[in-house]
């Protein structure tokens, strides 16, 4: 008896494109949304009285705008500013693309792949609301709270230990080793200078 290899389909092959109408005379949008980067989650459908969408599905785009990595308020803003009926792209959560934004960002994907490109979109959307944070001293012309939030090493590690950091990764810069972090509940990024290489 031979075993047949079953190739698992990539989540992209399951993307659904739905037009969501307004409901009745009230003109309410026929979908409710939860999640968002401020909760460490992808935006997802919480109810769909207008039909066509499945509760729990991850929302990739609204009206052609990629919303992964946006805060819940920003996702709702995109939803409310779209012409009607609203075009929404969704996908059912699975093992690779689940509701947990931190888990997805922690995965390593082949550069240029769909998942790698999606991680980049998420990071770009995070930076719409993120001000990086660093333990180094300000450079000339840098403004605290605009260019960076300058914090102590102790404050940085406190953020890390509290679970407030969404993503971490390492990169080298100017002869020193840095760690890059995005904070998910307070929505700012953090860079910690950890020493020379």
N, C-alpha and C positions, 0 to 999 in steps of 0.2 A: 504494500500500500504506500503510495507516494504522498508526501505532504505538498500541498499547494501553497506557495508563498503569496500572501495577501499584502499588496502594497497599500500602505496607509495614505489616504489622500491628505494633501496639505489643506490647512484651514481656508486658504484663498479660494479653493475650488468650491467652497460652500457659502460664499458671500451671497446674500440676498439683497435685492434692490426693490424697495417698496415705496409706494406713494401713499402718504398718510393724509387723509382729508380732515377738514374742520368738522366738528360735531354740531349738528343741529343749528338752531337759531342763535345759540350762545356764542358760536364761533370759536370754541375751544379746540386746541390742537388735540388730535386723537392719539396721543402718546404721553406717558409720564416717564421721567428719566431719573435714575439714581446713580450712585458711584461718583466718579470724577477724581482727578489727581489729588484734590484736597482730602480725599478719603483713602488714597493709595489704591484706587481701583480704576479700571476702565469704565467709561460711561456705559450704562446698560438700561434696557427696557424694564420698567417696574409695573407698568400696566399699558394696555393697548386697546382701549374701548373702541377705537376706530377700525380695528381689525388689521390684518396683514402682517403684523409683527408678533413675535413670540416673547413672552415675558422671560427675562433672564438673558436674552441675546445681547451681545456686545455691540455697541454702536460705533462703527468705523467712520462714517461720514454723514453729515446733515447738509443737504442742499449743495453738495460738492465740496464742502469744507471738512477736512480731516479734523476730528474732535478728540482723538486719543491723546492723552497728556494734558488736556484742558481741565480746569476746575469745573465743578458741577454748575456753578453760576454762569461761567462762560459757555458751557455746552447749552444751557437753557437759553442764553442770549442768542446764540446762533440759531437755535430752533425757532425762537419767537421772531427773528428777523427775516426768515425765509419766506418767499412767495408760496402761495398754496396752489395745489397740494404740495406737501413737503416730501422731497425725495430723501430717503434714509437708507444707508447701506449698513447691514448688520451681519453678524456671523454668530453661530451657536458656540458657546465656550467649549473648549476641549483641553487636551493635555498640554498643548503648546501655547495656545492663546486662551487663557482663563481670565477671570475678573481681577486677579491679583497683579497690579501694575509692577510692584517691586519684583515679583518672581519673573515676569517677562523681561524686565530690564536687566536682570541678573544673568540671563542666558547669553551664551556666545553663539552668534550666527555667522555664516560665511559672508564676508564683505560683499555688498552688492545684491545679496539675496532679498527676497520680499520681506523677510523678518528683520533683517539688518536695516533696510530702508524704513520700515515701520518704526523701529527703535529711534531712528533719526527724527522722524516726524514727531514722535512723542517728546523727545528731548527739546525740539524747537518749540513745541507748544508749552512745555514746562518753563522755558526761558521767557515766555511772555509775562509770567508772574514771578519769576525767580530772580532774586538778587544774590549773586554769589557771596559766600562768607569765607573769610580767610583768617588765619592766625598770624599772618605776616603783618609788618608795619605798612601803612599806606605809602604809596609812591607819590611823587609830585603830581598834582592836579587830580588825584583820585578823591572822590567824595564818598564818605561813609553813608551807607543806605542807598546809594545810587550805583556806584561802581562795584562796591563790595560792602558787606557787613563785616567789620573787623572785630573778632572775638578772641578770647584767650584760649589756649590749648585745653584748659579745664572745661570751659563752656562748650567747646567743640565735642570733647569726649562725652560730656553730659548729654548732648543732643544725640550722639551715636548710641549711648547706652539706653536712652529712653525709647529707642525704636522710632524716632522721628525722621530718620534718614531713609529716603526711598531707594537710593542707588549709591553704590560706591565702585570706584574703579581707579586704577593707578596709571599715571603717565609721568614721563620725565619732562622737565623743563629747566633750561639754563643751569644744568649741572646739579640740580636738586631733584629729589623724588617728591612728588606731590600726590595726594589722593583727592579725587573729585567726588563730591557728594551733592545730591539734590535732597532737600528736606521736603517731606510730603505733607505734613500737617501745617507747618508754619510757612510753607512755600517759599523757601529760599535755598539757594545752593550753598555749598560750603567747600572751600579748598583749604586743606591743612598741610602746611609745610612740615614734613616729618624728618628731614635730615638730608645730608649730602649723599650722593651715590659714589 
